[in-house]
Amino acid sequence: MRQIDHHIVGGAGGGSRFGDVLDPNNGGVQAQVALGDRAVLDRAVAAAKAAQPAWAATNPQRRARVMFEFKRLVEANMNQLAEMLSAEHGKVIADSKGDIQRGLEVIEFCCGIPHVLKGEYTQGAGPGIDVYSMRQPVGIGAGITPFNFPAMIPLWMGGVATATGNAFILKPSERDPSVPVRLSELFLEAGMPEGIFQTVHGDKEMVDAILDHPDIGAVSFVGSSDIAHYVYNRGVANGKRVQAMGGAKNHGIVMPDADLDQVVNDLTGAAFGSAGERCMALPVVVPVGEDTANRLREKLVPAIEALRVGVSTDAEAHYGPVVTQAHKEKVEGWIAKCADEGAELVVDGRGFTLQGHEKGFFVGPTLFDHVTPDMESYKEEIFGPVLQIVRAPDFEAALELPSKHQYGNGVAIFTRNGHAAREFAARVQVGMVGINVPIPVPVAYHTFGGWKRSAFGDTNQHGMEGVKFWTKVKTVTARWPDGAAGGVGDAGNAFVIPTMG
């Protein structure tokens, strides 16, 4: 059976624990991944520590050239990477290519790293005194990434971390580890020195080893909110810089004047694409007014029933299986819970099977109506192909729902009314807002991050926020007095603090 090893300097080696990598399309085991421990991490950190000073001293233009070449290599290997990703995750090929492409957009941002690393400069801050700042790398960083985006999120983290001069150690999900390993190989092929981008595999034992390691200065995490909170607290307690992105329950507000045909088209992709396994999915739709709700539901039902669920290689499928049998059971458990809580089950996706793939982890598209904010199924993240309709009587009630929810990752409003959209964007208590955009993931040169239990830490992913996270600012106050080199000078050249001048 195929074995997936760590990608670290000196080869994998060591360790006796392995985890199964499943094929979500048929339920079988397709590979085994090595589960590392502190000893494996120590080897990776030692290699990173040896390589990072020279990489940091490499001028940023040369580091950018590695990013340019890496981008070219990923594009040349796009089909192979997408097939590898789909085989382990279950998302269809088109979604896998989108996963990779959104990661590449961050790499494109990193190609401009010489510009964004420029510091600030003030001439004449005091008599003969200049002040300037420089951004320097943290040293060694680590990324702990989830199963649902095994290319995009590692590139969000690792691209910016290495472009700014750090060494980076990636701990991807053990459920779909092959693409992260392949990305590590392509970075080496692109000219990145050994030890700068390494991949280690593992479970909680490896996560804790990363959070406790004294030589790792910064940790970036994406996953569920409970684990994000744990990662943040443990990492900070150990003196690390930590950004930890958690779960979500994103809402789509539909105003009475919205183009409902466009809304339905957007919702079917945003709610059910990638089987709903996205923290920026849109699992809650909030029509404003009963008439809007009834008209929306009438259009939604046939659109949902027309969705095609298939294996990840089916080019006609809208989405594929969920990642594991355990996750399938969890999603179907939430469907049962929502029905028990009194919501109207309009379309039931439980019990879905695909001929020839009866053991695959498939869940059909599911629609609920008359969901209320007191239901546990509304409060919690389902992370599956389930869409809930929560009816709101007016704009204020609709605005209140995402603002008061425990999660604050993303939200969207669908309307033709510019004033309503502007008012909503200004007042809603959520980190990322879409106006007639169902999945408002910002472009790579802006920043990604939610509010409330969707994010722990003060700095977001990628863009300038990412650069700030992976660097430390050093400010220099410089004075070059008159007189001969090494001379004592005179009282007229006495140093004066700028604010005292």
C-alpha positions in Angstrom: 0.0 0.0 0.0 1.2 3.5 -0.8 2.8 5.3 2.1 3.0 9.0 2.5 6.0 10.2 4.5 7.1 13.5 6.0 9.0 15.8 3.6 11.9 17.0 5.8 15.6 17.4 5.4 17.4 14.1 5.6 14.4 12.0 4.6 11.4 10.8 6.5 12.4 7.9 8.7 11.5 7.3 12.3 8.1 6.7 13.9 5.9 3.7 14.0 2.4 5.1 13.9 0.4 5.4 10.7 -3.1 6.7 9.8 -5.4 5.6 7.0 -6.0 7.9 4.1 -9.4 7.0 2.7 -11.0 7.2 -0.7 -14.2 9.1 -0.1 -15.7 7.8 -3.3 -15.7 4.2 -2.3 -14.9 4.1 1.4 -11.7 2.1 1.0 -8.2 2.8 2.3 -5.9 4.0 -0.4 -2.8 4.9 1.5 -1.2 5.3 4.9 0.4 8.4 6.3 3.2 8.5 8.8 2.1 10.2 12.1 5.1 12.0 13.5 6.2 12.9 17.0 8.4 15.4 18.8 11.5 13.6 17.5 10.4 14.1 13.9 9.6 17.7 14.6 13.0 18.3 16.2 14.7 17.1 13.1 12.7 19.5 10.9 13.3 22.4 13.3 17.0 21.7 13.4 17.1 21.8 9.6 15.0 25.0 9.5 17.2 26.7 12.1 20.3 25.9 10.0 18.8 27.2 6.8 16.8 30.2 7.8 19.6 32.8 8.5 20.9 32.5 4.9 17.4 32.6 3.4 16.6 35.7 5.5 19.8 37.3 4.2 18.9 36.6 0.6 17.6 39.7 -1.0 13.8 39.8 -1.4 14.0 40.0 -5.1 15.7 36.6 -5.3 13.2 35.2 -2.9 10.5 36.5 -5.2 12.1 34.7 -8.2 11.6 31.4 -6.3 7.9 32.4 -6.0 7.7 33.1 -9.7 9.2 29.7 -10.6 7.0 27.9 -8.0 3.9 29.5 -9.6 5.0 28.2 -13.0 5.6 24.7 -11.7 2.2 24.5 -10.0 0.5 25.7 -13.1 2.4 23.1 -15.2 1.3 20.4 -12.7 -2.2 21.6 -12.2 -4.0 18.5 -13.5 -1.9 16.1 -11.5 -2.4 18.2 -8.3 -6.1 18.5 -8.8 -6.5 14.7 -9.4 -4.4 14.0 -6.3 -6.5 16.4 -4.2 -9.8 15.1 -5.4 -8.8 11.5 -4.8 -8.2 12.1 -1.1 -10.6 14.9 -0.3 -13.6 14.0 -2.5 -14.3 17.4 -4.0 -14.8 17.4 -7.8 -11.9 18.3 -10.1 -13.2 21.8 -10.8 -13.3 22.6 -7.1 -9.9 21.1 -6.6 -8.5 23.4 -9.3 -10.2 26.3 -7.7 -8.5 25.3 -4.4 -5.1 25.4 -6.0 -5.8 28.5 -8.0 -6.8 30.6 -4.9 -3.6 29.5 -3.2 -1.6 30.5 -6.3 -3.1 34.0 -6.1 -1.4 34.4 -2.7 1.9 33.2 -4.3 1.3 35.9 -7.0 1.1 38.5 -4.1 4.3 37.0 -2.7 6.1 37.7 -6.1 5.8 41.4 -5.1 7.4 40.9 -1.7 10.3 43.3 -2.3 7.8 46.2 -2.5 5.6 45.2 0.6 8.7 44.7 2.8 9.8 48.3 2.3 9.9 50.1 5.7 9.2 53.7 6.7 11.8 56.5 6.8 11.8 60.0 8.3 14.6 62.4 7.5 15.4 65.0 10.1 13.3 63.6 12.9 15.6 65.7 15.1 18.8 67.7 14.6 20.8 65.5 12.3 18.7 62.5 13.2 16.9 60.1 10.8 14.5 57.4 11.9 13.7 54.3 9.8 12.0 50.9 10.2 12.6 47.5 8.7 10.6 44.3 8.7 12.5 41.2 9.6 11.4 37.6 9.7 10.2 35.9 12.9 12.5 33.0 12.3 10.8 29.7 12.2 7.0 29.5 11.6 4.6 26.7 11.5 1.2 26.1 9.8 -1.5 23.7 11.0 -4.0 23.3 8.2 -7.4 21.6 7.7 -8.6 18.9 5.3 -11.0 21.1 3.3 -8.4 23.1 1.4 -5.2 21.1 1.3 -3.6 23.4 -1.3 -5.0 26.9 -0.7 -4.5 27.2 3.0 -0.9 25.8 3.1 -0.1 28.4 0.4 -1.8 31.2 2.3 0.5 30.5 5.2 3.7 29.1 3.7 3.9 31.5 0.8 3.9 34.6 2.9 6.0 33.1 5.6 8.8 32.0 3.3 8.7 35.1 1.1 9.3 37.3 4.1 12.4 35.3 5.0 11.2 32.7 7.5 11.6 28.9 7.5 8.2 27.2 7.5 7.0 23.8 8.8 3.6 22.7 7.6 1.5 20.2 9.5 -1.4 19.4 7.1 -4.5 17.4 7.8 -3.7 13.7 7.9 -6.9 13.0 5.9 -5.5 14.4 2.6 -1.7 14.8 3.0 -0.5 14.1 -0.6 -0.9 17.6 -2.1 1.0 19.3 0.7 3.9 17.0 0.2 3.9 17.6 -3.5 3.9 21.4 -2.9 7.0 20.9 -0.7 8.7 19.1 -3.5 7.8 21.9 -6.0 9.2 24.6 -3.7 12.5 22.7 -3.7 12.4 22.3 -7.5 11.7 26.1 -7.8 14.9 26.9 -6.0 14.0 27.2 -2.4 16.8 26.0 -0.2 16.4 22.7 1.8 15.0 23.3 5.2 12.9 26.4 4.3 9.6 24.7 3.5 9.1 21.3 5.1 6.0 19.1 5.8 5.4 16.9 8.8 2.4 14.7 9.4 0.6 13.9 12.6 -2.3 14.2 14.9 -2.7 16.0 18.2 0.7 14.7 19.4 2.4 16.7 16.5 0.2 19.7 17.1 1.2 19.9 20.7 4.8 19.4 19.8 4.6 22.4 17.5 2.8 24.6 20.1 5.4 23.7 22.7 8.6 23.9 20.7 10.8 26.7 21.9 12.3 27.4 18.5 9.0 28.0 16.6 8.2 31.6 16.9 4.8 31.9 15.1 1.9 29.5 14.4 -0.9 29.9 12.0 -4.0 27.6 12.3 -7.2 27.0 10.4 -9.8 24.6 11.7 -12.8 24.3 14.1 -13.4 27.0 16.7 -12.8 24.8 19.7 -9.5 23.6 18.4 -8.6 27.1 17.3 -9.2 28.4 20.8 -7.0 25.6 22.2 -4.2 26.3 19.7 -4.3 30.0 20.4 -4.2 29.6 24.2 -1.5 27.0 24.3 0.7 28.8 21.7 0.4 32.2 23.4 1.1 30.6 26.8 4.4 29.4 25.3 5.3 32.9 24.1 4.4 32.4 20.4 2.7 34.7 18.0 -0.6 32.9 17.0 -3.3 33.4 14.5 -6.1 30.8 14.7 -9.1 30.8 12.4 -12.1 28.9 13.5 -15.6 27.8 12.3 -18.4 29.7 10.7 -22.1 30.0 10.1 -22.4 32.4 7.2 -25.7 34.1 6.4 -27.1 35.3 3.1 -29.6 38.1 3.5 -32.1 38.3 0.6 -33.9 41.6 0.3 -37.3 41.8 -1.4 -35.8 43.6 -4.5 -33.1 41.0 -5.1 -32.8 39.1 -8.4 -34.0 35.8 -7.1 -32.9 33.8 -10.1 -29.3 35.0 -9.5 -29.7 34.4 -5.8 -30.8 30.8 -6.4 -27.9 30.2 -8.8 -25.4 31.7 -6.2 -26.9 29.7 -3.3 -26.7 26.3 -4.9 -23.0 26.9 -5.5 -22.3 28.6 -2.2 -24.3 26.2 0.0 -23.6 22.9 -1.7 -20.3 23.3 -3.5 -17.5 21.1 -2.1 -20.3 19.3 -0.2 -20.6 22.3 2.1 -17.2 21.6 3.6 -16.0 25.2 3.4 -15.7 27.8 6.2 -17.0 30.3 3.7 -19.9 28.3 2.6 -23.4 29.9 2.8 -25.5 27.5 4.9 -28.1 30.0 6.1 -30.3 32.1 3.8 -32.4 34.9 5.4 -35.2 36.1 3.1 -36.7 39.4 4.3 -40.5 39.2 4.4 -42.8 36.3 3.9 -43.4 37.0 0.2 -39.6 37.0 -0.4 -39.3 33.7 1.5 -42.1 32.0 -0.4 -40.8 33.1 -3.8 -37.3 32.1 -2.9 -38.3 28.7 -1.7 -40.4 28.0 -4.8 -37.3 28.6 -6.9 -34.9 26.9 -4.6 -36.5 23.5 -4.4 -36.3 22.5 -8.1 -32.7 24.0 -8.3 -31.6 21.8 -5.4 -33.3 18.7 -6.8 -31.5 19.3 -10.0 -28.1 19.1 -8.4 -25.9 16.2 -9.4 -23.9 14.4 -6.8 -21.2 12.2 -8.1 -17.7 10.8 -7.7 -14.9 13.4 -7.6 -13.9 12.6 -11.2 -17.4 13.1 -12.6 -17.1 16.3 -14.7 -20.9 16.7 -14.6 -21.2 16.5 -10.8 -21.8 19.7 -8.8 -20.2 18.1 -5.8 -18.8 14.9 -4.5 -18.6 12.9 -1.2 -17.8 14.3 2.2 -14.4 13.4 3.6 -15.0 10.5 5.9 -17.8 8.1 7.1 -17.6 9.7 10.5 -18.3 13.1 9.0 -21.1 11.8 6.9 -22.7 10.4 10.1 -22.2 13.8 11.8 -23.9 15.7 9.0 -26.8 13.3 8.9 -27.1 13.6 12.6 -27.5 17.3 12.3 -30.2 16.8 9.7 -32.1 14.6 12.2 -31.5 17.1 15.0 -32.8 20.1 12.9 -36.0 18.1 12.0 -36.4 17.1 15.7 -36.1 20.7 16.7 -39.2 21.6 14.6 -37.8 22.9 11.3 -39.5 21.8 8.1 -37.4 19.3 6.2 -38.1 20.3 2.6 -35.5 18.2 0.8 -33.9 15.3 2.7 -30.3 14.3 1.6 -29.9 11.4 4.0 -29.6 7.9 2.7 -28.2 9.0 -0.6 -26.3 6.3 -2.5 -24.5 6.2 -5.8 -24.7 3.1 -7.9 -21.4 1.3 -7.9 -20.1 3.5 -5.0 -22.5 2.4 -2.3 -19.8 2.6 0.4 -18.8 6.2 -0.6 -19.4 9.0 1.8 -22.2 10.8 0.0 -24.8 13.1 1.4 -27.5 14.5 -0.8 -28.4 18.2 -0.8 -30.7 19.1 2.1 -33.0 22.1 2.6 -34.8 23.2 5.7 -37.4 26.0 6.1 -38.7 27.7 9.2 -35.4 27.3 11.1 -35.3 29.6 14.2 -32.3 31.1 16.0 -32.9 29.1 19.2 -32.2 25.8 17.4 -28.9 24.1 18.1 -28.7 23.2 14.4 -28.7 26.9 13.6 -26.2 27.8 16.3 -23.6 25.3 15.3 -21.6 24.7 12.1 -22.9 21.6 10.2 -20.1 21.7 7.5 -22.1 19.7 5.0 -24.5 20.1 2.1 -27.3 21.5 4.2 -29.1 24.9 3.6 -31.3 26.4 6.3 -33.9 29.1 5.6 -34.4 31.5 8.5 -37.2 33.9 7.8 -36.9 37.6 8.9 -39.7 40.1 9.0 -37.6 43.1 8.1 -34.1 44.5 7.5 -33.3 45.1 11.1 -34.2 41.5 12.1 -32.1 40.2 9.2 -29.2 42.3 10.2 -29.4 41.1 13.8 -29.1 37.4 13.0 -25.5 37.3 11.8 -24.5 40.1 14.1 -25.6 38.2 17.2 -24.4 34.7 16.1 -21.4 33.2 17.9 -19.5 33.0 14.6 -18.6 36.0 12.5 -16.6 34.8 9.5 -18.6 35.9 6.4 -22.0 37.3 5.4 -23.7 38.3 2.2 -26.5 40.6 1.2 -28.4 40.3 -2.0 -30.1 43.5 -3.1 -30.4 46.2 -5.8 -30.6 48.9 -3.2 -27.3 50.7 -2.7 -28.4 52.3 0.6 -29.4 49.0 2.1 -26.2 47.4 1.1 -24.1 50.2 2.4 -26.0 50.3 5.7 -25.7 46.5 6.1 -21.9 46.5 5.3 -21.2 49.2 7.9 -23.3 47.8 10.7 -23.1 44.0 10.5 -20.8 42.4 13.1 -19.0 40.1 10.8 -15.4 40.1 9.4 -16.0 39.6 5.7 -19.0 41.0 3.8 -20.3 40.2 0.3 -22.7 42.5 -1.6 -24.3 40.3 -4.2 -21.3 38.1 -3.8 -22.2 34.8 -2.0 -18.7 33.7 -0.9 -16.8 36.9 0.0 -13.3 35.5 0.2 -11.1 38.6 -0.4 -8.5 38.7 -3.2 -5.0 37.7 -2.1 -3.7 41.3 -1.7 -6.4 42.0 0.8 -6.8 40.0 4.0 -8.9 37.0 5.2 -10.2 36.8 8.7 -13.4 36.6 10.7 -14.7 38.0 14.0 -15.9 36.5 17.3 -15.4 32.7 17.6 -14.3 32.6 13.9 -10.9 33.9 14.7 -8.5 34.1 17.6 -5.6 36.5 17.5 -5.2 40.1 16.2 -3.8 39.5 12.7 -5.5 37.9 9.7 -4.3 35.7 6.8 -2.4 36.8 3.7 -2.2 40.3 2.3 -0.5 42.9 4.4 -1.9 41.4 7.5 -0.1 38.2 6.7 3.2 40.1 6.1 2.8 41.8 9.5 2.1 38.4 11.2 5.3 36.8 9.8 7.6 39.7 10.4 8.8 41.8 13.3 9.3 45.6 13.0 12.7 47.0 14.0 12.9 50.8 14.3 16.3 52.5 14.0 17.1 56.0 15.2 20.4 57.1 13.5 22.7 60.1 14.0 26.0 60.8 12.2 27.8 63.6 14.1 30.3 65.9 12.5 34.0 65.5 13.2 36.6 62.9 12.6 35.8 59.2 12.7 36.3 58.0 16.3 36.4 61.6 17.6 34.8 62.6 20.9 33.0 65.6 19.3 31.9 68.6 21.2 29.0 69.8 23.3 27.4 71.3 20.2 26.9 67.8 18.9 25.4 66.4 22.0 22.6 63.9 21.3 19.1 65.3 21.7 16.0 63.1 21.7 13.9 64.2 18.8 10.9 65.0 21.0 13.2 67.3 23.1 14.6 69.2 20.1 
